[in-house]
Amino acid sequence: MMSTLARPIVLTAALALSLVLSVPQGQAQVAGREVPDSRDQVMLSYAPVVEQAAPAVVNIFTAKTVQRRRTTLFDDPFFQRFLGPNLGDQFGRQPRERVQNSLGSGVIVRADGLIVTNNHVIEGADEIKVVLHDRREFEAKIIGKDDRTDLAILRLEGAPTDLPVLDLADSDSVKVGDLVLAIGNPFGVGQTVTSGIVSALARTQMANAGSDLNFFIQTDAAINPGNSGGALVGLDGRLVGINTAIYSKTGGSLGIGFAIPSNMVRAVVNGVVKGGRLVRPWIGAAGRPVTADIASSLGLDRPGGVIIEDVYPASAADRAGIKRGDIILAVNGHEVRDTTALKFRVATIPLGETVPLRVWRRGKLEALKLEIEAPVEFPARNQSELAGRHPLTGAVIVNMSPALGDELGIDTFKRGVMVLQVRRGAPADKIGLRPGDFLKRVNGNDIGLVRDALTVFSKQAPSWEITIERQGREITERFEG
């Protein structure tokens, strides 16, 4: 199971030494990296890296007020059956407020007090206090957050503009086996540094991670509560990732921790700072992973990539010439293994940039150019409130578009007419219509756009047969006029 805690890292000197001694002489240079060739080199300290990085890692304390009902004898189902479910309120069973505190970590990424942490660290917080490495304390406010990546951006209030920062590394340059340091505040004991290695990359299939943008760096960190939002640092002192979760069956560390890559952190920070609201890049193509059976049938030597099943009209993918049945194998030179990897790669590319694609089409490789853009506003929303004498009076409806789907956090490929709001007490409210419902048919007329609904409901009818889609299931009801 996944736990939204956070993490540090441990690699023993003995293990490091055994790895070094297993390298044959004459192979002391691998891909431009120096491999230690003596015991003295193995015993070198991490202290210079820690001295550079630790001042930019902060402790975050949050407080939120929650309602708690006091349990009494009148909560017993036996008494409620005969005396009524609300009788206890007459005898002092009123909601009580209590303050719930939590802790986490964060990283200063700009000298004027811009901090990155996990969204789950500050979720629902009424107050956020940040304690710096030198014990100075500041209040902080949220300037942006992103549920899909579990990242949040804070700004310190009244802080100086010369704070220590951690520069962001290129997380695509990280290799399995790289030594890394994790810095955070486990269990609230204070800033703690641990070491380990990168044990895997591009982890996408993480149960209960709650996002379609998971692309974690895996470490053998001993991650514990309070480390969430802390720094995963390379030995060059730059930020490799933000520690966010562990794999655990007990709530404690099993040596499998996960960090959000710095390239995703950079994309979220830049998006929030520039626009105030994160607008995620979108290409307008959707598909599914290529299995071994699909790969064999299409002439690929191994499974991998995303086979395209839908291309949105007038989207970047459409203009680039991507077609249904194409298999996207790589984006901007990076291999794509599944749909989550494709979404991650697109999400880390700046809007307006054009990148190369490697595509498998009809048994051969094709090279395409794709311009990264924001989700399109097509069709126009045409937000309208239904009026007149009919069952859906008081419903506010819109044309669904990729841009609206991105704003609402729902499928950007969803098409049709969606109920955006329902006015309280209106006929639509009384029949149980809900925001998020999709209007499909009215008296046998298909509803594809808002104008179709406005036309149908502008006429009188002795009765109304209305079909809606709710959470993937169609519901049809008949109402007298």
C-alpha positions in Angstrom: 0.0 0.0 0.0 1.1 3.6 -0.5 1.4 6.0 2.4 1.5 9.7 1.8 4.3 10.1 4.3 7.9 11.2 3.3 11.5 10.1 3.3 15.2 10.1 3.9 17.8 7.5 2.8 20.4 5.0 4.2 23.4 3.4 2.5 26.0 1.9 4.7 29.7 2.6 4.2 30.2 -1.2 4.1 27.8 -1.6 1.2 29.3 1.4 -0.6 32.8 -0.1 -0.1 31.7 -3.5 -1.4 30.3 -1.9 -4.5 33.6 -0.1 -5.1 35.8 -3.1 -4.5 33.7 -5.1 -7.0 34.7 -2.7 -9.8 37.7 -4.1 -11.8 40.8 -1.9 -12.1 40.9 0.0 -15.3 37.2 0.8 -15.1 37.4 3.8 -12.8 35.7 6.1 -15.2 32.1 5.2 -16.2 30.0 7.6 -18.4 32.1 10.5 -17.2 31.7 9.7 -13.5 34.6 9.0 -11.2 34.4 5.7 -9.4 36.3 5.7 -6.1 39.4 3.5 -6.2 40.6 3.5 -2.6 39.2 3.1 0.9 40.1 6.7 1.7 37.8 7.9 -1.1 34.9 5.7 0.1 35.3 7.2 3.6 34.9 10.8 2.3 32.1 12.7 4.1 28.8 14.0 2.8 29.2 17.0 5.1 30.0 19.6 2.3 26.9 18.6 0.4 24.7 18.8 3.5 26.2 22.2 4.4 25.2 23.5 1.0 21.7 22.0 0.8 20.3 21.8 4.3 19.8 25.6 4.9 17.2 25.5 2.0 15.1 22.7 3.6 12.4 23.9 6.0 10.0 22.4 8.6 6.3 23.0 8.0 3.7 23.0 10.8 0.0 23.3 10.0 -3.1 23.6 12.0 -6.7 23.2 11.0 -10.0 23.2 12.9 -12.2 20.1 12.7 -15.6 19.4 14.1 -16.1 16.6 16.6 -19.4 15.4 18.0 -19.5 14.3 21.6 -20.8 10.7 21.9 -23.7 10.2 24.4 -26.2 7.6 25.3 -28.6 9.0 22.7 -26.2 7.9 19.9 -27.1 4.3 20.6 -29.3 3.0 17.7 -31.7 1.5 20.2 -32.6 4.9 21.7 -32.6 6.6 18.3 -35.1 4.1 17.0 -37.7 5.1 19.6 -36.7 8.7 20.5 -35.5 10.0 17.1 -32.0 10.6 15.7 -31.8 14.2 16.8 -32.8 13.9 20.4 -29.3 14.0 21.6 -28.8 17.5 20.4 -31.4 18.6 23.0 -29.2 17.2 25.7 -25.9 18.8 25.0 -24.6 16.6 22.2 -23.3 19.6 20.1 -20.4 19.6 17.7 -17.1 20.6 19.4 -14.2 22.2 17.6 -10.6 21.0 18.1 -7.4 22.0 16.4 -5.6 19.2 14.5 -1.9 19.7 14.0 0.4 18.1 11.4 4.0 18.4 10.2 6.0 18.1 7.1 9.0 19.5 5.2 9.5 21.9 2.3 12.2 23.2 0.1 13.1 26.9 -0.7 13.4 27.2 -4.5 13.5 31.0 -4.8 15.4 33.5 -2.6 12.3 35.6 -2.0 10.6 32.8 0.0 9.0 30.5 -2.5 8.7 27.0 -1.1 7.7 23.7 -2.6 6.1 21.0 -0.5 3.6 18.2 -0.8 -0.1 19.1 -1.2 -1.1 16.6 1.4 1.1 18.4 3.9 -0.9 21.6 3.8 -4.3 20.2 2.6 -7.1 21.9 4.6 -4.8 23.9 6.7 -6.1 27.1 8.4 -2.6 28.2 9.5 0.8 27.3 8.1 4.0 28.1 10.0 7.5 27.5 8.4 10.6 27.2 10.5 13.9 27.7 8.7 17.1 25.9 9.2 18.4 28.8 11.4 15.2 28.5 13.5 13.6 31.7 12.2 9.8 31.3 11.9 7.4 32.8 9.3 3.8 32.5 8.4 3.1 31.2 4.9 0.3 31.3 2.4 -0.6 29.0 -0.4 -0.2 30.5 -3.8 -0.9 27.4 -5.8 -1.4 23.6 -5.5 -1.8 20.6 -7.7 -3.6 17.5 -6.5 -2.5 15.5 -9.5 1.2 15.8 -8.7 0.7 16.3 -4.9 2.7 19.5 -5.0 1.9 22.8 -3.4 3.7 26.2 -3.6 3.9 28.5 -0.6 5.2 32.0 -0.1 6.7 33.2 3.2 5.1 36.4 4.6 7.5 39.1 5.6 10.6 37.0 4.8 13.9 38.6 3.5 14.7 38.2 -0.2 18.1 36.6 0.2 17.1 33.2 1.6 19.2 30.1 0.7 17.8 28.1 -2.2 18.2 24.7 -3.7 18.8 24.7 -7.4 16.7 22.1 -9.4 18.7 19.4 -11.2 17.6 17.8 -14.5 16.0 14.7 -13.1 16.3 13.0 -16.5 20.1 12.8 -15.8 19.6 10.7 -12.7 20.8 7.1 -13.0 19.9 4.0 -11.0 22.7 3.6 -8.4 23.3 7.3 -8.0 24.0 8.3 -4.4 21.4 10.7 -2.9 20.7 12.4 0.4 17.3 13.0 1.8 16.7 15.9 4.1 13.5 16.5 6.2 11.9 16.5 9.6 10.9 12.9 10.5 8.5 12.6 13.4 9.1 16.3 14.2 12.5 15.5 15.8 14.2 18.2 13.7 16.1 18.3 10.5 17.6 15.0 9.7 19.9 13.8 6.8 20.1 10.3 5.6 21.8 8.7 2.6 21.0 6.0 0.0 20.9 5.3 -3.7 18.4 5.7 -6.5 17.0 2.2 -6.7 14.6 2.6 -9.7 13.3 5.3 -12.0 10.0 6.1 -13.8 7.8 4.2 -11.3 4.3 4.7 -12.7 2.2 1.8 -11.5 2.0 2.7 -7.8 -1.2 1.5 -6.1 -3.2 4.2 -4.2 -1.0 7.0 -5.5 -4.1 8.8 -6.5 -2.8 10.4 -9.7 -2.3 9.8 -13.4 1.0 11.7 -13.4 3.0 9.3 -11.1 6.5 9.1 -12.4 8.5 8.6 -9.2 12.2 8.3 -8.5 12.5 5.3 -6.2 15.0 5.3 -3.4 16.0 2.9 -0.6 15.3 5.7 1.9 14.2 5.2 5.5 11.2 7.5 5.0 9.0 8.4 8.0 6.1 10.8 8.8 7.2 14.4 8.7 9.6 13.9 5.7 6.8 14.6 3.2 7.8 17.6 1.0 11.5 17.3 1.9 14.4 17.3 -0.4 16.1 14.4 -2.3 19.5 15.8 -3.2 22.2 14.6 -5.5 25.9 14.8 -4.5 26.2 18.0 -6.5 24.0 19.6 -3.9 21.0 20.2 -6.3 17.4 19.1 -5.9 16.7 15.8 -7.6 13.1 15.4 -6.3 10.5 16.1 -3.6 10.0 13.1 -1.2 6.3 12.2 -1.2 5.5 8.6 -0.3 6.6 5.2 0.8 5.6 1.6 0.2 4.6 0.1 3.6 2.4 -2.5 5.0 2.9 -1.3 8.6 3.1 2.5 8.3 6.9 2.3 8.8 9.7 2.3 6.3 10.5 -0.8 4.3 13.3 0.8 2.3 11.1 1.7 -0.7 10.5 5.5 -0.9 9.3 7.7 -3.8 10.1 11.2 -4.8 8.5 13.5 -7.4 11.2 14.3 -10.1 12.6 17.8 -10.1 11.5 18.3 -13.7 7.9 18.0 -12.7 8.5 20.3 -9.7 10.0 22.9 -12.1 7.0 22.7 -14.4 4.5 23.2 -11.6 6.4 26.0 -10.0 6.8 27.9 -13.3 3.1 27.3 -14.2 1.8 28.6 -10.9 4.2 31.6 -10.6 3.5 32.8 -14.2 -0.2 32.3 -14.4 -1.5 32.0 -10.9 -3.4 28.9 -11.9 -1.6 25.9 -13.3 -2.5 25.2 -16.9 -1.2 21.8 -17.8 0.2 21.1 -21.3 -2.1 19.0 -23.4 -1.6 17.3 -26.8 -5.1 16.0 -27.6 -4.4 12.4 -28.0 -5.5 9.5 -25.8 -4.7 5.8 -25.8 -3.6 2.7 -23.9 -0.3 0.9 -23.2 1.0 -1.5 -25.8 1.0 -5.0 -24.5 3.1 -7.9 -25.7 0.2 -9.2 -27.8 -0.3 -5.8 -29.5 3.4 -5.4 -30.1 3.6 -8.8 -31.7 0.6 -8.2 -34.0 2.0 -4.8 -35.2 5.6 -5.9 -35.8 7.2 -4.3 -32.7 10.1 -6.2 -31.2 8.9 -5.6 -27.6 6.0 -4.0 -25.8 6.2 -0.3 -25.0 4.6 2.9 -26.1 1.0 4.1 -26.2 -1.4 3.1 -29.0 -3.6 6.1 -29.9 -7.3 5.4 -29.8 -8.7 9.0 -29.9 -7.5 12.3 -31.4 -9.4 15.5 -30.4 -10.3 17.7 -33.3 -8.3 20.9 -33.8 -5.8 19.8 -31.1 -2.0 19.8 -31.3 -2.0 16.0 -32.0 -4.5 16.5 -34.8 -2.3 19.3 -36.4 0.8 17.2 -36.0 -0.8 14.4 -38.0 -1.2 11.8 -35.2 -3.8 9.2 -36.2 -5.7 6.5 -34.5 -3.6 3.3 -34.4 -0.3 5.2 -34.2 2.0 4.1 -31.4 3.9 6.9 -29.7 7.3 5.4 -28.7 9.2 8.5 -27.6 8.6 12.2 -26.7 11.4 14.7 -27.0 13.9 11.9 -27.1 12.6 10.2 -24.0 11.1 6.7 -24.3 7.4 6.3 -23.4 6.5 3.0 -21.8 2.8 3.6 -20.9 0.1 6.3 -20.7 1.3 7.7 -17.4 4.8 8.2 -18.8 3.4 9.9 -21.9 1.4 12.3 -19.7 4.4 13.0 -17.5 6.6 13.8 -20.5 4.1 16.2 -21.9 3.4 17.8 -18.6 7.1 18.8 -18.1 7.4 20.5 -21.5 6.8 24.3 -21.5 3.7 25.6 -23.4 4.5 26.7 -26.9 7.6 24.5 -27.3 7.8 22.1 -30.3 9.2 18.7 -29.6 9.9 15.6 -31.8 7.9 12.4 -31.6 8.9 8.9 -32.6 5.9 7.1 -33.9 5.3 3.5 -35.1 2.9 3.6 -38.0 2.0 0.6 -40.3 5.2 -1.3 -39.6 7.7 1.6 -39.8 9.0 4.5 -37.8 7.8 8.0 -38.4 9.2 11.3 -37.1 6.6 14.0 -36.2 6.8 17.4 -34.7 4.3 18.3 -31.9 3.6 21.8 -30.5 2.8 21.7 -26.9 -0.3 23.8 -26.0 -2.9 24.4 -23.4 -6.2 22.5 -23.5 -8.4 24.0 -26.2 -11.7 25.8 -25.5 -13.5 23.9 -28.2 -16.5 24.0 -28.4 -17.2 27.3 -26.6 -18.8 26.9 -23.2 -22.0 28.8 -23.9 -22.9 28.6 -20.1 -26.6 29.0 -19.8 -29.3 28.5 -17.1 -32.4 26.6 -18.2 -35.6 28.5 -17.7 -39.3 27.9 -18.3 -41.8 25.3 -17.1 -40.0 21.9 -17.2 -38.2 19.5 -14.8 -34.7 21.0 -15.5 -35.5 24.6 -14.7 -32.7 26.1 -12.6 -29.9 23.9 -14.0 -26.8 25.7 -15.3 -25.4 23.8 -18.3 -22.2 24.1 -20.3 -20.5 22.6 -23.4 -17.8 20.4 -22.2 -14.3 21.2 -23.6 -10.7 20.1 -22.8 -10.1 23.5 -21.2 -13.1 23.1 -18.9 -12.1 19.5 -18.1 -8.7 20.7 -17.1 -10.1 23.4 -14.8 -12.5 21.0 -13.1 -10.0 18.1 -12.9 -12.0 15.7 -15.0 -11.4 13.8 -18.3 -10.4 16.4 -20.9 -11.7 14.1 -23.6 -15.2 14.1 -22.2 -17.7 15.6 -24.6 -21.3 16.7 -24.3 -23.5 19.0 -22.2 -22.6 19.0 -18.5 -24.6 20.3 -15.6 -22.3 22.8 -13.9 -24.6 24.1 -11.1 -28.2 23.4 -9.8 -30.0 26.3 -8.2 -31.2 25.3 -4.7 -35.0 24.8 -4.5 -35.5 24.9 -8.3 -37.3 22.0 -10.1 -34.0 20.6 -11.3 -32.9 20.4 -7.6 -36.1 18.8 -6.5 -35.8 15.9 -9.0 -32.2 15.2 -7.9 -30.2 16.6 -10.8 -26.5 17.0 -9.7 -23.5 19.0 -10.9 -21.4 16.7 -13.1 -24.4 15.0 -14.7 -24.4 15.0 -18.5 -27.6 15.7 -20.4 -27.9 13.0 -23.2 -31.5 13.0 -24.5 -34.8 14.9 -24.0 -38.0 13.5 -25.6 -36.0 11.5 -28.1 -33.8 14.4 -29.1 -30.0 13.9 -28.7 -28.3 16.7 -26.8 -24.8 17.3 -28.1 -24.5 21.1 -27.4 -26.1 23.6 -25.1 -28.0 25.1 -28.0 -29.8 21.7 -28.5 -31.0 21.8 -24.9 -32.1 25.4 -25.2 -34.1 24.6 -28.3 -35.8 21.5 -26.8 -36.8 23.3 -23.6 -38.0 26.4 -25.3 -41.1 24.4 -26.4 -44.0 23.2 -24.3 -44.6 19.5 -23.9 -47.3 17.4 -22.1 -44.5 15.2 -20.6 -40.7 15.0 -20.5 -38.5 11.9 -20.9 -35.0 12.9 -19.9 -31.9 10.8 -20.0 -28.8 11.8 -18.1 -25.4 10.2 -17.7 -24.1 10.0 -14.1 -20.7 8.4 -13.3 -20.8 6.4 -16.6 -24.3 5.1 -16.2 -27.3 6.3 -18.1 -30.5 7.1 -16.2 -33.9 7.8 -17.9 -36.9 9.3 -16.1 -40.3 10.4 -17.2 -42.0 13.5 -15.8 -45.5 14.9 -16.4 -45.6 18.4 -17.9 
